[in-house]
């Protein structure tokens, strides 16, 4: 069976926005690259959903997170893609991570978090410095809630500080970005396949 990926696009723009999304462009590049390794990706734009604030898996009426969570747990790979705002991940990215905090207490009979056996990768775009800082924040958060981080599992582009050119405006994607995208896809698919074949041991295993 093919590997499944869920890409959470944490742009602040919903799908009805008139302006194109640089984060979406990066996600599309990664989707295409991962398809070369047998990965089928579903993309969700978080701004299209009502992800309520909180740290549980269900915050009640009107909360769209339970359905997103179900898709996440059906996938082998999670791609967290975020723009840089004020040197930080977007607010909707942070909200999704906060909702995954519930995984800390959601374990199977052998003490493994429900997220175990899944790998996570990160994509970052922006017009200011901070891609390494943001990937470090996301790596730590995703690892805390049970995801495994492959080698070189980040693809990013940052433009000139205080500049006006966005990633989506580029006529051609820089070679260094395409190389990072392929490395992310290759390593992520490889590790996801290994973990799908052999899960982490449980308590006492």
C-alpha positions in Angstrom: 0.0 0.0 0.0 1.2 3.5 -0.7 2.3 5.7 2.1 -0.1 8.5 3.1 0.8 12.0 4.0 -1.2 14.8 5.5 0.0 18.3 4.9 -1.3 21.0 7.2 -0.9 24.3 5.4 -0.8 26.9 8.2 -1.0 30.0 5.9 -3.2 32.7 7.4 -5.0 32.9 4.0 -8.1 30.8 3.5 -8.9 29.1 0.2 -11.1 32.1 -0.8 -8.2 34.6 -0.5 -7.4 36.5 -3.7 -3.7 36.5 -3.1 -1.8 33.3 -3.8 -0.1 31.5 -0.9 3.7 31.0 -0.8 3.2 28.2 1.7 0.8 26.5 -0.7 3.5 26.7 -3.4 6.0 25.0 -1.2 3.5 22.3 -0.1 2.8 21.7 -3.8 6.5 21.2 -4.5 6.9 18.7 -1.6 3.7 16.9 -2.6 5.1 16.4 -6.1 8.5 15.3 -4.8 7.0 12.8 -2.3 4.7 11.3 -5.0 7.9 10.1 -6.7 8.5 7.9 -3.6 5.0 6.4 -3.6 3.5 8.9 -1.1 -0.1 10.1 -1.6 -0.6 13.5 0.1 -3.8 15.2 1.3 -3.5 18.9 1.9 -5.6 20.8 4.4 -5.5 24.6 4.7 -6.0 25.2 8.4 -7.5 28.7 7.9 -10.4 27.0 6.2 -11.4 25.2 9.4 -12.6 26.2 12.9 -9.8 24.8 15.0 -10.8 25.9 18.5 -8.2 26.9 21.1 -7.4 24.2 23.7 -5.3 21.2 24.4 -7.8 18.3 24.1 -8.7 16.3 21.0 -12.3 17.6 21.0 -13.2 21.1 22.2 -16.9 20.6 21.7 -19.6 21.9 19.3 -18.3 23.4 16.1 -14.7 22.2 16.6 -13.2 20.9 13.3 -10.1 19.5 14.9 -11.5 16.0 15.6 -11.9 15.4 11.9 -8.4 16.7 11.1 -7.0 14.6 14.0 -8.6 11.5 12.4 -6.9 12.2 9.1 -3.6 12.8 10.8 -3.8 9.4 12.6 -4.6 7.7 9.3 -1.5 9.1 7.7 2.1 7.9 7.9 3.6 11.3 7.4 2.7 14.7 8.7 4.0 17.8 6.9 3.7 21.0 8.9 4.0 24.0 6.6 4.0 27.5 7.9 4.9 31.1 6.9 7.1 33.3 9.1 5.2 36.0 10.9 7.0 38.2 13.4 9.8 35.7 13.4 7.5 32.9 14.5 5.3 30.1 13.1 1.8 31.3 12.2 -0.9 31.4 14.9 -2.8 28.6 13.2 0.3 26.4 13.1 0.7 27.0 16.9 -2.9 26.2 17.5 -2.6 22.8 15.7 0.5 22.0 17.7 -1.4 22.9 20.9 -4.2 20.5 20.0 -1.7 17.7 19.5 -0.6 18.2 23.1 -3.5 15.8 23.9 -1.4 12.9 22.4 0.8 13.0 25.6 -2.1 11.3 27.4 -3.6 9.3 24.6 -1.6 6.0 24.7 -2.2 2.4 23.7 -2.0 -0.6 26.1 1.7 -0.6 25.8 2.2 3.1 26.7 2.8 4.3 23.1 1.3 7.7 22.1 -1.3 7.4 19.3 1.1 9.4 17.1 3.9 6.8 17.4 5.1 5.3 14.1 4.5 8.5 12.2 7.1 10.8 10.8 7.0 14.6 10.5 8.6 17.1 8.2 8.5 20.9 8.2 8.2 23.5 5.5 8.8 27.2 6.1 8.5 30.3 3.8 8.9 34.0 4.6 10.5 37.3 3.9 12.6 37.5 6.9 15.2 35.4 8.8 14.0 32.7 11.1 13.6 29.4 9.1 16.0 27.5 11.3 14.5 28.9 14.4 11.0 27.9 13.3 12.0 24.5 12.2 13.7 24.0 15.6 10.5 25.0 17.4 8.4 22.7 15.3 10.8 19.8 15.5 10.8 20.0 19.3 7.0 20.2 19.5 6.3 17.4 17.1 8.9 15.2 18.7 7.4 15.9 22.1 4.0 14.6 20.9 5.3 11.4 19.5 6.4 12.1 15.9 9.8 10.9 14.5 11.9 13.5 12.6 13.9 12.2 9.6 17.3 13.6 8.6 17.1 16.9 6.8 13.3 17.0 7.0 12.9 20.7 6.3 12.5 22.7 3.1 12.4 26.5 3.3 12.8 29.7 1.4 13.4 33.1 2.9 13.6 36.4 1.0 15.4 39.6 1.8 14.6 41.0 5.2 11.9 43.7 4.8 11.7 42.8 1.1 8.5 42.7 -1.0 9.2 39.5 -3.0 7.4 36.4 -1.9 8.2 32.8 -2.7 5.0 32.6 -4.8 6.3 35.5 -6.9 9.5 33.8 -8.0 9.6 32.9 -11.7 11.9 29.9 -11.0 12.3 27.9 -7.8 16.0 28.1 -6.7 18.0 24.9 -7.2 18.9 24.9 -3.5 15.2 24.8 -2.6 14.4 21.9 -5.0 17.3 20.0 -3.6 16.1 20.4 -0.1 12.5 19.4 -1.1 13.8 16.2 -2.7 15.9 15.4 0.3 12.9 16.0 2.6 10.7 13.8 0.4 13.3 11.0 0.0 14.2 10.7 3.7 10.7 11.2 5.0 9.3 8.5 2.8 12.1 6.1 3.6 11.7 6.5 7.4 7.9 6.3 7.2 8.2 3.0 5.3 10.5 1.6 8.0 8.2 2.6 10.9 5.1 1.3 9.1 6.8 -2.0 8.8 8.0 -2.2 12.4 6.4 -0.1 15.1 8.3 1.2 18.2 8.4 -1.2 21.1 6.0 -0.6 23.9 6.6 -0.5 27.6 8.7 -3.5 28.6 9.3 -4.3 25.0 
